[in-house]
Amino acid sequence: MILSKSPKIIVAVLISVSSLVSGNAFSAVKDLSTAFQKLKDHISGSVILNSTEITAQSTIIKNNVALLGSSDSIILKAFDVVRSYEKHEGAIFINSSTKSGFTRATISGFELVQAIYALQQGLIDYAYTSSTLKRNPNIFKGFKFESSAYFPGAVAAPADSTVTKTVKINGSVHKDWGNPVMYSTDPARRPTGCYLAPGTVVVIKVPSAIANKGYNVRVGAHSWDLKAKTTIKRFDRVSIVSPITDTITRVSNPLGGGIYIEVPHLANNGLVDVEIRNAVESPFFSARSFDKTTLENWRNVERKKTGPWADFESDKFMMQVPTSWIYNFDNPVTLMNDWDKSLDAVSELFGTPLVRNKTVLYLQIDVLMRGTANFPGYPQSNYPYTPTATETGNKNHFMLKGPQTSDWTVFHELGHAQLFTKFTGESEAAVNILFVAMQNMKFGMELNKAFSLSVGDKTQITLAQTAIMWMVTENFRKGNDMDHSNAEGDEMKYQQRGYGKYGEIANLFGWDALTKFWKSVHEDYEKGITYPTNSDPTDNRILRMSKAAGVDLTPLIHFWGIKPENGANLKSAIAAAGLKPSVEIYDRLIYYKSIIPRNSEQFNTHAHVIFPGTIGAGQSPYYGQGWYYVWLPVYDTAQGDSAVISMQKIIDRYFPNGRPAPNAIINVNSTKKIEIYPNPATDFISLDEAEKPYNVEIADLTGKVILKQTNCSDNKININILNKGLYIVKVFNNKTIKSGMLLKNKN
């Protein structure tokens, strides 16, 4: 109240504070200038500083780093220090003391390196800004970090700075349908096929319709901040983002970098022409719906361009790799088609549109992993490379060989990004089903093999072996849930048994059963109904999954270690929904019961299937090989009998009357006819016009299924197990059902 009566006092106070701030800033700039001069003198050898004195100058730079762009004078002085260091010592990451990286911790002998690193990182962060480029773009012309030759890579400036290229980008990012996925509301990154050479200023011209509407220009695709890394192998922040506030935007970067337009969420400007002046062209393979690079153009033009990074983009997939990897790479058409197919499997699995508001997957190579472990991301950046390695232009890497050869972690992390609903404790398990679906649905890999490879690239952990891995545990024998404590003894995370239920649903009822379920989650979201991502309520989820599959899935999910919370209520809800017990599940549980290791010898055989070779001591006794080491001398008939009893309790609980009635006899006139030859047959039959992959069921005339195979990738079926007689053959996939009659001869 006193101040309100004394406006002159307010003005006086504000002037005083303003002067104080201004005075502090002036003093800080002066301190920076002094620190720059001391470092420069030390580098040239005219004045030698001790380690304490160098660290003091480094501290001044770090404390006042935000002022590095405050004036042209301070920028030029900072440039002068960097030039002096590079002249006398060589560039960071290139000179002998830093070429393998260096520790972030302060250690003797690295004081100068860390001071120069802090200065250069500060210039990237605070000098190369939109305001500075508006004030004086010429200050940046001709200056670059020589370390750019190491990363992101050497490239000469354009011979003619007036050359302009017009590129077309998708200027829209619509709202995605259904439950949101990670990064869906972040700006979409659009490659331009242009590259900013370090030491240059590039001019971007856009239509007025997108000026000051939230669009950005990004120079440098490597956008993850690596400041948490203990070892420094490149600058922490190498990407510079400039807002497009007018039709003309000037950009620069002392390291250089690819040029990308960032399109904000919910922008709706359709295809946009962008003019880019004074840029280098870089390889760009476009498989976008509105612009497709031909194979001829790729081979004769695009892969020969000099920008050090190559972009690949479709409507579903995007990646960046070094140009040194691709200048002899012949066929990106097949490659991108395969990546698109793999992502169609992901979208189909979750019941989402095949084309979303941005690419489903965005992969990127970097000098080191983004984090301490694999992470999802836009971009997903988990795969390091060595910039100094000699390459032949046709790198043997899964990004260029296709998703069929990819590391399982790509789809594991993509699974996290989908934010799909899961039972409690499944977050590091269920995400692996994407890999299985991709390999099986789109590339014809047999389901068991795809399932085996989906964690750890092992080939021996089939669905059956996975079931055994669960049935030999104490928790199974005691009728407990599968451990999902996230502690050392967790039985779900990063293990096939943690998502065996999904593999078996696909095996018994086809992928469509899972697709219908997850699509229903999106449909509910659009109605305002949401479910927790990693703790979908158990009974409600079992009911919804059962409705999607068309049968009662409760016994199968119970077997895989997730028991109903209120079995009586769930049973009533299942009955009210008209869902019947499944003969397929009954038969599968009976089969599982038959393969339980009943004694030490059978347990030993199983253990050495999972871990071939010697199972030795020295690992955690709570999981993996260490767990088997503990139980090998202990497991005997008592444990085997206990597991059988536990399994029989599950069977009796859900199938008190034994095997459910067989399915009704197939009406072969209600579906299309399949040609079977030879017919009659003895050993094998071939199925004409079976669209792959397909499922086949061969039933007797009562409807009892005698032979069943899923996800077949060729047309030949072994019928040796059939007795002589007449059978009904049903062939089906998600699109068609065909049937026919088979006469089996005696063997």
C-alpha positions in Angstrom: 0.0 0.0 0.0 2.9 2.4 0.7 4.3 1.7 -2.8 0.9 2.3 -4.4 0.9 5.9 -2.9 4.5 6.5 -4.0 4.8 5.8 -7.8 8.1 7.7 -7.9 9.6 5.3 -5.4 8.5 2.4 -7.6 10.2 4.0 -10.6 13.3 4.6 -8.6 13.5 1.1 -7.4 13.0 -0.4 -10.9 15.7 1.9 -12.3 18.0 0.8 -9.5 17.3 -2.9 -10.1 17.7 -2.5 -13.8 21.0 -0.8 -13.4 22.1 -3.6 -11.0 21.2 -6.3 -13.5 22.8 -4.4 -16.3 25.9 -3.8 -14.2 26.1 -7.5 -13.4 25.7 -8.5 -17.0 28.4 -6.0 -18.0 30.7 -7.5 -15.4 30.0 -11.0 -16.5 30.7 -10.2 -20.2 34.0 -8.6 -19.0 34.9 -11.7 -17.1 34.2 -13.8 -20.2 36.4 -11.7 -22.3 39.2 -11.9 -19.7 38.8 -15.7 -19.5 38.9 -16.0 -23.3 42.1 -14.0 -23.5 43.8 -16.0 -20.7 42.9 -19.3 -22.4 44.1 -18.0 -25.8 47.4 -16.9 -24.3 47.8 -20.3 -22.6 47.1 -22.1 -25.8 49.6 -20.1 -27.8 52.2 -20.5 -25.0 52.7 -16.9 -24.3 51.4 -17.3 -20.7 51.2 -20.7 -19.1 48.3 -21.4 -16.7 48.4 -24.2 -14.1 45.5 -26.6 -13.8 43.7 -24.6 -11.1 43.9 -21.4 -13.2 42.5 -23.2 -16.3 39.7 -24.7 -14.3 38.9 -21.2 -13.0 38.5 -19.9 -16.5 36.4 -22.9 -17.4 34.1 -22.1 -14.4 33.7 -18.5 -15.6 32.6 -19.8 -19.0 30.1 -22.3 -17.6 28.7 -19.8 -15.1 28.1 -17.2 -17.9 27.4 -19.4 -20.8 24.0 -17.8 -21.5 25.8 -14.6 -22.4 27.8 -16.1 -25.3 25.3 -14.7 -27.8 24.9 -11.3 -26.1 27.0 -9.4 -28.6 28.9 -9.8 -31.9 32.1 -8.9 -30.0 31.8 -11.7 -27.4 30.9 -14.2 -30.2 34.0 -13.2 -32.2 36.3 -13.5 -29.2 34.9 -17.0 -28.5 35.5 -18.0 -32.1 39.0 -16.8 -31.8 39.7 -19.1 -28.8 38.3 -22.1 -30.6 40.4 -21.3 -33.7 43.5 -21.0 -31.6 42.8 -24.3 -29.8 42.2 -26.2 -33.1 45.3 -24.7 -34.6 47.7 -25.6 -31.8 46.0 -28.7 -30.3 43.8 -30.1 -33.0 40.0 -30.3 -32.9 38.2 -32.0 -30.0 37.3 -35.6 -30.9 40.1 -35.6 -33.5 43.3 -34.7 -31.6 45.2 -37.6 -29.9 43.9 -36.9 -26.4 40.2 -36.8 -27.2 39.7 -39.0 -30.3 38.3 -41.9 -28.3 36.2 -39.6 -26.1 37.0 -38.3 -22.7 35.5 -38.4 -19.2 33.0 -35.8 -18.1 34.6 -35.8 -14.6 37.3 -33.3 -14.0 40.7 -35.1 -14.0 44.2 -33.9 -14.2 45.4 -33.1 -17.7 42.0 -32.5 -19.2 41.2 -29.1 -17.8 41.9 -27.3 -21.1 39.9 -29.8 -23.1 36.9 -29.4 -20.8 37.1 -25.6 -20.9 37.1 -25.6 -24.7 34.3 -28.2 -24.8 32.2 -26.0 -22.5 32.9 -23.0 -24.7 32.0 -24.8 -27.9 28.8 -26.3 -26.5 27.9 -22.9 -25.2 28.2 -21.4 -28.6 25.9 -24.0 -30.1 23.4 -23.4 -27.4 23.4 -19.6 -27.1 25.2 -18.0 -30.0 23.6 -19.8 -33.0 20.1 -18.4 -32.3 17.4 -16.8 -34.4 17.9 -13.4 -32.8 21.7 -13.5 -33.5 21.1 -14.6 -37.1 18.6 -11.7 -37.5 21.0 -9.3 -35.9 24.1 -10.2 -38.0 24.1 -13.5 -40.1 27.5 -12.6 -41.6 29.2 -13.2 -38.3 28.8 -17.0 -38.8 30.0 -17.2 -42.3 33.3 -19.0 -42.6 33.5 -20.2 -39.0 33.0 -23.9 -38.2 34.1 -26.4 -35.6 36.8 -28.6 -37.2 35.4 -31.4 -35.1 32.5 -31.4 -37.6 34.8 -33.6 -39.8 34.5 -36.3 -37.1 30.8 -35.8 -36.4 28.4 -35.3 -38.0 30.8 -35.5 -40.9 32.9 -33.4 -43.3 31.3 -31.6 -46.2 32.4 -28.7 -48.4 30.3 -25.6 -48.7 28.3 -25.1 -51.9 30.4 -23.7 -54.8 27.5 -21.2 -55.5 25.8 -19.7 -52.5 22.9 -18.5 -54.6 21.6 -21.9 -55.7 18.1 -22.6 -54.5 16.3 -25.9 -54.2 12.6 -26.2 -53.8 11.4 -29.2 -51.8 7.9 -30.5 -51.0 7.0 -31.5 -47.5 3.8 -32.7 -45.8 2.7 -29.7 -43.8 0.0 -31.4 -41.9 -0.1 -33.5 -38.7 -3.6 -34.8 -38.0 -5.0 -36.1 -34.7 -4.4 -39.8 -34.5 -7.4 -42.1 -34.1 -7.7 -44.1 -30.8 -5.5 -44.2 -27.7 -2.5 -41.9 -28.2 1.0 -43.4 -28.7 4.3 -41.8 -27.5 5.4 -38.7 -29.3 2.1 -38.5 -31.3 1.6 -34.8 -30.3 5.2 -33.8 -30.8 6.2 -32.0 -34.1 6.7 -34.3 -37.0 10.1 -34.1 -38.6 10.2 -33.8 -42.4 13.4 -34.4 -44.3 14.3 -32.0 -47.1 17.3 -33.8 -48.7 19.3 -30.6 -48.0 22.3 -30.3 -45.7 23.9 -27.2 -44.1 27.6 -27.2 -44.4 29.4 -25.9 -41.3 30.6 -22.3 -41.8 27.6 -21.4 -44.0 24.3 -19.6 -43.5 21.3 -21.2 -45.2 18.2 -19.2 -46.1 14.8 -21.0 -45.8 11.7 -19.5 -47.6 8.2 -20.8 -46.8 4.7 -19.7 -47.8 3.1 -17.1 -45.5 0.5 -19.8 -44.5 3.0 -21.6 -42.3 4.9 -18.5 -41.0 4.5 -17.9 -37.3 2.3 -21.0 -37.0 4.5 -23.2 -34.8 6.7 -24.6 -37.6 10.5 -24.9 -37.0 13.7 -25.5 -39.0 15.9 -28.0 -37.4 19.6 -28.3 -38.4 21.0 -31.6 -37.4 18.8 -34.7 -36.9 20.6 -35.9 -33.7 18.3 -34.3 -31.2 18.9 -36.2 -28.0 20.8 -34.4 -25.3 23.6 -36.6 -24.0 24.6 -34.6 -21.0 24.0 -37.5 -18.7 26.7 -39.6 -20.4 29.8 -40.1 -18.3 32.0 -40.3 -21.4 31.8 -37.5 -23.9 32.1 -38.8 -27.5 30.4 -35.9 -29.3 28.9 -32.6 -28.3 25.9 -33.2 -26.0 23.6 -31.0 -28.1 24.3 -30.8 -31.8 20.9 -30.0 -33.2 19.7 -26.3 -33.5 16.0 -25.5 -33.8 14.9 -22.1 -35.2 11.2 -21.1 -35.1 9.7 -20.1 -38.5 8.3 -16.7 -37.5 8.4 -15.1 -41.0 8.6 -16.3 -44.6 12.4 -16.0 -44.5 14.4 -17.9 -41.8 18.2 -17.9 -41.7 19.9 -20.9 -40.0 23.5 -21.9 -39.2 25.3 -24.5 -37.2 29.1 -24.7 -36.5 28.9 -28.5 -36.9 26.6 -28.5 -39.9 23.6 -30.9 -40.2 20.7 -32.1 -42.2 17.9 -29.6 -42.7 14.4 -30.6 -41.5 11.1 -28.8 -41.3 9.2 -29.6 -38.0 5.4 -29.6 -38.4 3.4 -28.9 -35.3 0.6 -31.2 -34.1 -2.8 -30.5 -35.7 -1.2 -28.3 -38.4 -3.4 -28.7 -41.6 -1.6 -27.1 -44.5 -1.3 -30.0 -46.9 1.7 -30.3 -49.2 4.0 -27.3 -48.8 6.8 -26.0 -51.0 9.9 -24.9 -49.2 12.8 -23.0 -50.9 16.3 -23.7 -49.5 19.3 -21.5 -50.6 23.0 -22.2 -50.1 22.6 -25.8 -48.9 24.4 -29.0 -50.0 22.3 -31.8 -51.3 22.3 -35.1 -49.3 21.0 -38.5 -50.3 17.3 -38.8 -49.8 15.1 -41.8 -50.7 11.5 -40.9 -50.6 8.8 -43.6 -50.5 6.2 -41.1 -49.4 2.8 -41.4 -51.1 3.1 -38.0 -52.7 6.7 -38.3 -53.9 8.5 -41.6 -54.7 12.2 -41.8 -55.6 12.7 -44.2 -58.5 15.3 -46.9 -58.4 17.0 -45.3 -61.4 17.1 -41.9 -59.7 18.5 -43.4 -56.5 21.3 -45.3 -58.3 22.3 -42.5 -60.7 21.6 -39.4 -58.6 20.6 -39.6 -55.0 23.2 -41.9 -53.5 26.0 -39.9 -55.1 25.1 -36.6 -53.3 27.7 -35.3 -50.9 25.9 -34.6 -47.7 27.3 -36.9 -45.0 23.9 -38.2 -43.8 21.3 -40.0 -45.9 17.5 -39.8 -45.1 15.0 -42.5 -45.9 11.3 -41.8 -45.4 7.9 -43.3 -46.2 4.6 -42.5 -44.7 5.3 -45.2 -42.0 9.0 -45.4 -41.5 12.0 -43.0 -41.4 15.7 -43.4 -40.7 19.0 -41.6 -41.0 22.3 -43.3 -41.7 25.8 -42.1 -42.7 26.2 -41.6 -46.4 29.4 -43.7 -46.1 27.0 -46.6 -45.6 24.8 -46.2 -48.7 26.7 -44.9 -51.7 26.9 -48.4 -53.1 23.5 -49.5 -51.8 21.4 -50.7 -54.7 17.8 -51.4 -53.7 16.1 -49.1 -51.2 12.7 -49.8 -52.9 12.6 -53.4 -51.5 14.1 -52.2 -48.2 11.4 -49.6 -47.6 8.6 -51.9 -48.7 9.8 -54.4 -46.1 10.0 -51.8 -43.4 6.5 -50.6 -44.3 5.2 -54.2 -44.2 6.7 -54.7 -40.7 5.0 -51.6 -39.5 1.7 -52.6 -41.1 2.0 -55.7 -38.8 2.3 -53.4 -35.8 -0.7 -51.3 -36.8 -2.8 -54.3 -37.8 -2.0 -56.0 -34.4 -3.2 -53.0 -32.5 -6.1 -52.2 -34.8 -4.9 -48.8 -35.8 -4.8 -47.1 -39.2 -1.8 -48.2 -41.3 -0.9 -44.6 -42.0 -0.8 -42.5 -38.8 -0.1 -38.8 -38.2 3.7 -39.4 -38.4 5.9 -42.3 -39.1 5.2 -45.4 -36.9 9.0 -45.9 -36.4 11.9 -43.5 -36.7 15.4 -45.0 -36.4 18.7 -43.2 -36.2 22.4 -44.1 -35.9 24.5 -42.1 -33.4 28.0 -42.1 -31.9 26.6 -43.7 -28.8 23.3 -44.9 -27.4 20.9 -42.3 -26.3 20.6 -43.7 -22.7 22.1 -46.3 -20.4 19.8 -48.9 -22.0 17.6 -49.2 -25.0 14.7 -46.6 -25.1 11.8 -45.8 -27.4 12.1 -42.5 -29.1 11.4 -40.2 -31.9 14.0 -40.9 -33.1 14.8 -44.3 -31.6 18.5 -44.0 -31.2 20.0 -47.2 -29.6 22.6 -48.2 -32.2 26.1 -46.7 -32.0 28.5 -46.4 -34.9 32.1 -45.4 -35.3 32.5 -42.2 -37.4 36.1 -43.0 -38.3 35.4 -46.5 -39.5 36.1 -47.2 -43.2 32.9 -48.1 -45.0 32.3 -49.5 -48.5 29.0 -47.8 -49.2 26.9 -51.0 -48.6 26.9 -51.5 -44.8 25.9 -54.9 -43.5 23.5 -53.5 -40.9 19.9 -54.4 -40.2 18.6 -50.9 -41.0 19.7 -51.5 -44.6 19.0 -55.3 -44.7 15.4 -54.9 -43.4 13.2 -55.7 -40.4 13.5 -59.4 -41.0 17.1 -59.2 -39.7 16.6 -56.5 -37.1 17.6 -56.7 -33.5 14.6 -57.7 -31.3 15.0 -54.6 -29.3 13.8 -52.4 -32.1 10.3 -53.8 -31.8 10.5 -54.2 -28.0 11.1 -50.4 -27.7 8.5 -49.7 -30.4 6.1 -51.8 -28.3 6.7 -49.4 -25.4 6.0 -46.4 -27.7 2.6 -47.9 -28.6 1.3 -47.5 -25.1 -1.0 -50.5 -25.5 -2.9 -52.0 -22.5 -1.3 -54.8 -20.6 -1.9 -56.9 -17.5 -0.1 -55.7 -14.4 3.6 -56.6 -14.6 3.8 -57.2 -18.3 5.4 -53.9 -19.4 8.8 -55.5 -20.2 7.2 -58.7 -21.6 4.1 -58.0 -23.7 6.0 -55.5 -25.9 7.9 -58.4 -27.5 4.8 -59.7 -29.2 5.3 -57.0 -31.9 8.4 -58.8 -33.2 6.5 -62.1 -33.3 3.6 -60.6 -35.3 6.0 -58.8 -37.7 8.0 -61.9 -38.5 5.1 -64.3 -38.7 2.4 -62.2 -40.3 4.5 -60.4 -42.9 7.6 -62.5 -43.6 6.3 -66.0 -43.1 8.5 -67.0 -40.2 7.1 -70.0 -38.4 5.3 -68.8 -35.2 7.5 -70.8 -32.8 10.7 -69.6 -34.4 9.5 -65.9 -34.3 8.4 -66.4 -30.7 11.8 -67.8 -29.8 13.7 -65.0 -31.4 11.6 -62.3 -29.9 13.8 -62.0 -26.8 17.6 -62.5 -26.8 17.7 -63.9 -30.4 17.5 -67.5 -29.1 16.0 -70.2 -31.4 15.2 -72.9 -28.8 12.5 -71.2 -26.6 9.4 -72.4 -28.4 5.9 -71.9 -26.9 6.2 -75.5 -25.5 9.6 -74.9 -23.9 8.3 -71.6 -22.6 5.4 -73.4 -21.0 7.8 -75.8 -19.3 9.9 -72.9 -18.1 6.8 -71.7 -16.2 5.6 -75.1 -15.1 8.8 -76.1 -13.3 8.8 -73.0 -11.1 7.7 -73.0 -7.4 5.1 -70.4 -8.1 3.4 -72.6 -10.7 3.6 -75.7 -8.4 2.0 -73.7 -5.5 -0.7 -72.2 -7.7 0.6 -68.7 -7.4 0.6 -65.9 -9.9 3.7 -65.5 -12.1 6.1 -63.2 -10.3 5.9 -59.7 -11.7 7.5 -57.9 -8.7 10.2 -56.2 -10.9 12.7 -57.6 -8.4 15.4 -60.1 -9.2 13.0 -63.1 -9.2 10.6 -61.5 -11.7 9.3 -64.2 -14.0 7.8 -62.0 -16.7 10.1 -59.2 -17.8 12.4 -59.8 -20.8 11.2 -63.5 -20.8 9.0 -65.4 -23.3 6.8 -66.8 -20.5 5.8 -63.2 -19.6 3.9 -63.0 -22.9 3.3 -66.6 -23.7 -0.4 -66.0 -23.4 -0.4 -63.7 -26.5 1.7 -66.2 -28.5 -0.8 -68.9 -27.7 -3.8 -66.8 -28.5 -2.3 -66.1 -31.9 -1.3 -69.8 -32.2 -4.8 -71.1 -31.3 -7.1 -68.4 -32.7 -5.1 -66.4 -35.1 -3.7 -62.8 -34.9 -7.2 -61.5 -35.5 -8.2 -62.4 -32.0 -5.6 -60.0 -30.6 -6.3 -57.3 -33.3 -10.0 -57.3 -32.4 -9.2 -56.9 -28.7 -6.7 -54.0 -29.1 -8.9 -52.3 -31.7 -11.7 -52.4 -29.1 -9.5 -50.5 -26.7 -9.1 -47.7 -29.3 -12.8 -47.8 -30.0 -13.5 -47.4 -26.3 -11.0 -44.5 -26.1 -13.0 -42.7 -28.8 -16.1 -43.2 -26.7 -14.3 -41.7 -23.6 -13.5 -45.0 -22.0 -9.8 -45.5 -21.0 -7.8 -48.3 -19.4 -4.5 -48.1 -17.6 -1.6 -48.8 -20.0 0.4 -51.2 -17.7 -2.3 -52.3 -15.2 -5.5 -53.0 -17.1 -7.9 -54.5 -14.5 -7.5 -58.2 -14.7 -11.0 -59.6 -14.8 -12.3 -56.8 -17.1 -9.4 -57.4 -19.5 -9.9 -61.2 -19.5 -13.6 -60.6 -20.4 -12.8 -58.2 -23.2 -10.1 -60.4 -24.6 -12.4 -63.4 -24.5 -15.1 -61.5 -26.4 -12.6 -60.6 -29.1 -11.4 -64.2 -29.4 -15.0 -65.6 -29.3 -14.1 -68.1 -26.6 -13.5 -68.1 -22.8 -9.8 -67.3 -22.5 -9.8 -67.4 -18.7 -8.1 -70.9 -18.4 -5.4 -70.0 -20.8 -4.6 -66.7 -19.1 -4.8 -68.4 -15.7 -2.4 -71.0 -16.9 0.1 -68.3 -17.8 0.2 -67.0 -14.3 -2.6 -64.4 -14.2 -5.5 -65.7 -12.1 -8.9 -64.0 -12.0 -9.4 -61.6 -9.1 -13.1 -62.7 -8.6 -13.5 -65.9 -10.4 -17.2 -66.3 -9.8 -18.1 -62.9 -11.1 -15.9 -63.3 -14.1 -17.5 -66.7 -14.8 -20.9 -65.2 -14.7 -19.8 -62.4 -17.1 -18.3 -64.9 -19.5 -21.5 -66.9 -19.5 -23.7 -63.7 -20.0 -21.6 -62.9 -23.0 -22.4 -66.3 -24.5 -18.7 -67.4 -24.5 -18.1 -71.2 -24.4 -15.2 -73.2 -23.2 -12.6 -73.8 -25.9 -11.6 -77.2 -27.0 -8.4 -75.7 -28.4 -7.5 -74.4 -25.0 -8.4 -77.7 -23.3 -6.3 -79.7 -25.8 -3.4 -77.3 -25.2 -3.5 -77.6 -21.5 -3.6 -81.4 -21.7 -0.6 -81.2 -24.0 1.2 -78.9 -21.5 0.5 -81.4 -18.8 2.0 -84.2 -20.8 5.4 -82.3 -21.3 6.0 -81.4 -17.6 9.4 -82.8 -16.6 8.5 -85.6 -14.2 11.9 -86.3 -12.8 15.5 -85.0 -12.6 16.5 -86.6 -16.0 13.6 -84.8 -17.8 14.3 -81.6 -16.0 18.0 -81.8 -17.0 17.0 -82.3 -20.6 14.8 -79.3 -20.5 17.4 -77.1 -18.8 20.0 -77.9 -21.5 17.5 -77.1 -24.2 17.1 -73.6 -22.7 20.8 -73.3 -21.9 22.9 -75.5 -24.2 26.2 -76.5 -22.9 27.4 -76.3 -19.3 25.1 -74.7 -16.7 27.6 -73.2 -14.2 27.6 -71.3 -11.0 28.3 -67.6 -10.6 25.0 -66.1 -11.8 21.9 -64.9 -9.9 20.0 -67.9 -8.4 16.7 -66.1 -9.0 16.5 -66.1 -12.8 18.0 -67.5 -15.9 20.9 -69.9 -15.9 21.6 -69.3 -12.2 18.1 -70.4 -11.3 18.6 -73.7 -13.3 22.0 -74.2 -11.7 20.3 -74.1 -8.3 17.4 -76.5 -9.2 19.3 -79.1 -11.3 20.4 -81.1 -8.2 17.0 -80.5 -6.5 14.3 -81.1 -9.0 13.0 -84.7 -8.9 9.7 -86.6 -9.0 8.3 -84.7 -6.1 8.5 -81.4 -8.1 7.3 -83.1 -11.2 4.2 -84.6 -9.5 3.5 -81.3 -7.8 3.5 -79.5 -11.2 1.1 -82.1 -12.7 -1.3 -81.7 -9.8 -1.2 -77.9 -10.1 -2.0 -78.2 -13.9 -4.8 -80.7 -13.3 -6.4 -78.3 -10.8 -6.5 -75.6 -13.5 -8.0 -78.1 -16.0 -10.6 -79.3 -13.5 -11.5 -75.8 -12.5 -12.4 -74.7 -16.0 -13.3 -78.0 -17.6 -15.1 -80.0 -14.9 -16.9 -82.1 -17.5 -13.7 -82.9 -19.4 -13.1 -82.0 -23.0 -15.7 -79.6 -24.4 -18.0 -80.8 -27.2 -16.3 -80.7 -30.6 -17.1 -77.9 -32.9 -20.0 -78.4 -35.3 -19.3 -80.2 -38.5 -17.9 -77.8 -41.1 -20.4 -77.0 -43.8 -18.1 -77.2 -46.8 -20.8 -75.5 -49.0 -20.6 -72.3 -46.9 -17.1 -71.5 -47.8 -15.0 -71.4 -51.0 -13.6 -74.6 -52.2 -9.9 -75.4 -51.9 -8.2 -77.7 -54.4 -6.4 -80.6 -52.7 -4.0 -82.9 -54.6 -3.2 -85.7 -54.7 -6.6 -86.8 -53.5 -6.8 -89.6 -52.4 -3.4 -89.1 -50.6 -1.0 -91.1 -48.5 1.8 -89.0 -47.0 1.5 -85.4 -48.2 -1.1 -83.1 -49.7 -0.7 -79.8 -51.5 -3.2 -77.0 -51.3 -3.9 -74.9 -54.3 -4.4 -71.2 -54.0 -3.8 -71.0 -50.3 -2.9 -67.4 -49.5 0.1 -67.3 -47.2 0.4 -67.3 -44.3 -2.6 -69.6 -43.6 -3.9 -71.9 -41.0 -5.2 -75.5 -41.7 -7.4 -77.7 -39.7 -8.2 -81.3 -40.7 -11.3 -82.8 -38.9 -13.1 -86.1 -39.0 -16.8 -86.2 -39.9 -17.8 -85.6 -36.3 -16.0 -82.3 -36.4 -13.1 -83.4 -34.1 -9.9 -81.6 -35.3 -7.2 -84.3 -35.8 -4.5 -82.2 -37.3 -3.9 -78.4 -37.0 -1.1 -76.2 -38.3 -0.9 -72.4 -38.0 0.8 -69.7 -40.0 1.9 -72.0 -42.8 4.3 -70.5 -45.3 4.1 -73.2 -48.1 1.4 -75.3 -49.6 2.6 -78.7 -48.5 1.0 -80.5 -45.5 2.2 -83.8 -43.9 -0.8 -86.1 -43.2 1.0 -89.1 -42.0 -0.7 -89.0 -38.6 -4.1 -89.4 -40.1 -5.8 -92.8 -40.2 -7.4 -94.1 -43.4 -10.7 -92.4 -44.0 -12.6 -89.3 -45.1 -11.7 -85.9 -43.6 -12.8 -82.2 -43.9 -9.9 -79.8 -44.7 -10.4 -76.1 -43.7 -7.9 -73.5 -44.8 -8.2 -70.0 -43.5 -6.5 -66.7 -42.7 -7.8 -63.3 -41.7 -9.2 -62.7 -45.2 -10.6 -66.0 -46.5 -11.9 -69.4 -45.6 -11.7 -72.4 -48.0 -12.5 -76.0 -47.4 -12.6 -79.3 -49.2 -12.9 -83.1 -48.6 -9.8 -85.4 -48.4 -9.7 -89.2 -48.7 -6.7 -90.5 -46.8 -5.2 -93.8 -48.0 -3.7 -96.4 -45.7 0.1 -95.8 -45.3 
